Amino acid sequence: MIDFLIQYCLYLILAVATAFGYFWISQFKEKLGIKEWMALVISIIHTLCGVVCVKLFAFLESGRGGMSLYGAIFFLPIMYYICAKLTKRRVADVFDIFTVCTAMTLMFSRFNCLIEGCCTGLVIPGTESMQFPTREAEILFYIILYIVLRKKVCNHKYSGKIYPYYMISYGAFRFVVEFFRESNMKFGWFHISHIWSLLSAIIGLAAIYLINTNNKKGNQPRSKHKKISKEAVK
């Protein structure tokens, strides 16, 4: 039984992630204008697209196979935008709702890392084999992120800002954690993931700036034009 779980752990974890996605999306079916069965179909498609994104990004990054979680961070938003436009859904709602799906799917992926023994931390100085718990720290990060985001998704104040906040927080977190993680792609003290972390945070900050700027423009009162009387025209 244990050998079976280890052999098919990735598929089992993706199934659990899909089930969570269905549970989450179904809570917003009225907001998205979908039926219950569509929530399950969307969750399955979302998981499959996530797998394609992380594999594609890993190939573009190194020219080899494997998975890079930053593929989901950078590529899935493109899919969200296209799908929102094609189905005529509000873009901000789509991004806000599916941020949690993306975050939790990546969290479950880290459980797979624990089982397969990949993406390990560096050996802690002064110990023979004890490693920094980088994977465990990332799982804890996602749990805290879920607790924080689940309430903000329904708050109009944060409309359209959920995914940018996710990119900022994840970029900052990974930038720090990468100093304690093993990597084959190093540039001195830095890893290739440091670059993706900075890029994620920068894109998130830029998105927040644009959203706030657009909101301010939208809240500005319209100028009142004075009515010119016929007498004044004469």
PENORNOR-V604927 format. One record per residue. N is the residue number from 1. RES is the residue in one small letter. OMEGA is omega in degrees with one decimal (999 if undefined). Layout:
{{N	RES	OMEGA} {N	RES	OMEGA}}
This chain:
{{1	m	-179.8} {2	i	178.5} {3	d	178.8} {4	f	-179.3} {5	l	179.8} {6	i	-177.7} {7	q	-175.5} {8	y	-174.3} {9	c	-177.8} {10	l	179.8} {11	y	178.6} {12	l	-179.8} {13	i	177.8} {14	l	176.5} {15	a	177.8} {16	v	178.2} {17	a	178.1} {18	t	178.2} {19	a	176.7} {20	f	178.7} {21	g	177.8} {22	y	178.7} {23	f	-177.1} {24	w	-177.4} {25	i	-178.4} {26	s	177.9} {27	q	-177.3} {28	f	-176.7} {29	k	176.7} {30	e	-179.1} {31	k	179.6} {32	l	-179.6} {33	g	-179.1} {34	i	177.0} {35	k	-175.8} {36	e	-177.4} {37	w	178.9} {38	m	178.2} {39	a	178.3} {40	l	179.4} {41	v	179.8} {42	i	179.8} {43	s	178.0} {44	i	179.2} {45	i	-179.6} {46	h	178.8} {47	t	179.5} {48	l	177.9} {49	c	177.8} {50	g	178.4} {51	v	178.8} {52	v	-177.7} {53	c	-177.2} {54	v	177.9} {55	k	178.9} {56	l	-179.1} {57	f	178.6} {58	a	178.5} {59	f	179.0} {60	l	-176.9} {61	e	-172.6} {62	s	-177.2} {63	g	179.0} {64	r	177.6} {65	g	-179.1} {66	g	-178.7} {67	m	173.7} {68	s	-174.9} {69	l	178.5} {70	y	174.7} {71	g	177.2} {72	a	-178.7} {73	i	-174.2} {74	f	-172.7} {75	f	-178.0} {76	l	177.0} {77	p	177.3} {78	i	178.2} {79	m	179.2} {80	y	-177.1} {81	y	-178.8} {82	i	-178.9} {83	c	179.3} {84	a	-180.0} {85	k	-177.9} {86	l	-178.6} {87	t	177.8} {88	k	171.7} {89	r	177.9} {90	r	-175.1} {91	v	-178.2} {92	a	180.0} {93	d	179.8} {94	v	179.9} {95	f	-177.4} {96	d	-175.9} {97	i	-174.0} {98	f	173.7} {99	t	-178.6} {100	v	177.2} {101	c	179.5} {102	t	-177.2} {103	a	-176.7} {104	m	175.6} {105	t	178.0} {106	l	176.7} {107	m	178.5} {108	f	177.8} {109	s	178.2} {110	r	173.8} {111	f	177.0} {112	n	176.6} {113	c	178.5} {114	l	-177.4} {115	i	-177.7} {116	e	176.8} {117	g	179.1} {118	c	177.6} {119	c	-174.9} {120	t	176.2} {121	g	176.9} {122	l	176.7} {123	v	-179.4} {124	i	-179.9} {125	p	179.7} {126	g	177.4} {127	t	-178.3} {128	e	-175.5} {129	s	-178.9} {130	m	-175.7} {131	q	175.3} {132	f	-176.7} {133	p	-175.8} {134	t	-179.7} {135	r	178.5} {136	e	178.8} {137	a	179.8} {138	e	176.1} {139	i	177.6} {140	l	177.3} {141	f	-178.3} {142	y	177.5} {143	i	178.4} {144	i	179.9} {145	l	179.1} {146	y	180.0} {147	i	-178.5} {148	v	-172.2} {149	l	-173.1} {150	r	178.4} {151	k	-176.6} {152	k	-179.7} {153	v	-178.2} {154	c	-178.1} {155	n	-177.3} {156	h	-179.6} {157	k	-176.3} {158	y	-178.0} {159	s	179.6} {160	g	-175.6} {161	k	-173.9} {162	i	-179.2} {163	y	175.2} {164	p	177.0} {165	y	177.8} {166	y	179.8} {167	m	179.7} {168	i	-175.9} {169	s	-179.9} {170	y	177.8} {171	g	179.3} {172	a	-179.6} {173	f	-177.4} {174	r	179.0} {175	f	179.4} {176	v	-175.4} {177	v	-177.5} {178	e	176.8} {179	f	-177.1} {180	f	-176.4} {181	r	175.3} {182	e	179.5} {183	s	177.2} {184	n	-177.2} {185	m	-175.1} {186	k	173.4} {187	f	-173.6} {188	g	178.3} {189	w	-172.4} {190	f	176.0} {191	h	175.7} {192	i	-179.8} {193	s	174.2} {194	h	178.9} {195	i	179.5} {196	w	178.9} {197	s	177.7} {198	l	-179.5} {199	l	178.5} {200	s	-179.7} {201	a	-179.3} {202	i	178.8} {203	i	178.3} {204	g	179.5} {205	l	178.4} {206	a	179.5} {207	a	177.9} {208	i	179.1} {209	y	-179.5} {210	l	179.2} {211	i	179.4} {212	n	178.5} {213	t	178.7} {214	n	178.8} {215	n	178.8} {216	k	178.4} {217	k	-179.2} {218	g	-178.8} {219	n	-179.9} {220	q	179.7} {221	p	178.7} {222	r	-179.4} {223	s	-179.5} {224	k	179.4} {225	h	178.8} {226	k	178.5} {227	k	179.3} {228	i	-177.4} {229	s	178.9} {230	k	-179.3} {231	e	-178.8} {232	a	179.2} {233	v	178.6} {234	k	999}}
